[in-house]
Amino acid sequence: MTASSLLAEAEALLPELTRLRRDFHRHPELSMQEFRTTAAIKRLLEEAGIRLMPIGLPVGAVAEIAGAEPGPTVALRADIDALPIQEETGLPFASEVQGVMHACGHDFHMTALLGAARLLHARRERLRGSVRLLFQPAEEKGTGALALIEAGALDGVQAIFGLHNKPELPVGKVGIAAGPLMASVDGFRLTVTGRGGHAAIPEAAIDPIVAASAIVGGLQTAVSRSISPFDSAVVSVCRFQAGTAWNVIPDEASLDGTVRAFRPEVRSLMPELLQRIAAGIASGYGAEAALKWYSGIPSVTNDGLMADLCRRTALALDLEVTEAKRSAGGEDFAYYQTKVPGCFMWVGTGGTEEWHHPRFTLDERALAPAAALLAGAAIQALEHFAGRS
Ligand code: NI
């Protein structure tokens, strides 16, 4: 692979990519409303001579760059949606949409993928197969990846690669790791049922608020007492609702929360564990607790071989490679990885704030390594599947 020239070519595209990214940044769109963004992506791909594939979705785009000879197909994915956050960066190209902001840098991701598309298209005669480009809507809602998979975007694909900007890593540094990288994301509701009554006559009532309070405390032991210290998980209760008046004990209290885990074995333990703890505590108060489980995104888990391939690609590009630090956040890239092996990478963007912050910023110079890394990973993977790695 002519890695050094890939990075040089990406750097030559930088002024254009920067303009593009700023345009996306000015016009952020929420999940499943990415109409302007989709139109812009399609126009840019068509102008570059890249073939769009029909997917039958109102938002998002899929395209394919076919090599001169038939061969395997690998995919590159970028997410394209923004968040319901009011931007506070004060940048000259800040969001022009009230209350909506690219605060997770998906504008960066799609621009990097457009850059990679240009690099790959220029090399199409030498590609040992095809590269599918997935511009995915609705990552923030966790529904976009499934929609693309159902639309057939992954049909015939042998491996997939994607990246997320990483504010704490400097430009030119990438984080790559085999195994779990981001957590599974599930939700739950615990309904605690007691018996309502007069606030001054508690002996005639069963107070669900007191029982639910004890349950909140008890749930903190789910991880510390039932999960191995060598594994990790998070249980957070984020909403506690009960009562209608200051002097009435209500019938019911409800607790909403989320569970994060990195291994499917740990994840699968959690519903029963939470139910058992909650029901046990509730019964001590004469109340009852029922759990409703909302299964969400699985964990982003990188294939060892594909992670190694990405690592070699990054090193060949003269990028600094570090072991990727895990995030307990979720990413629906995980759904693709339940279908085909893949690798999700961190790309250093030297920002000052974390994702989803109203003053989130990134260093646009990172667009060049990001584009080169995506293109390089696709080229390497094609070589690998064509049996020449
Ligand atoms: Ni994101």
Residues whose N, C-alpha, C, O or C-beta is under 5 A from the ligand:
A	BS01	NI	C104
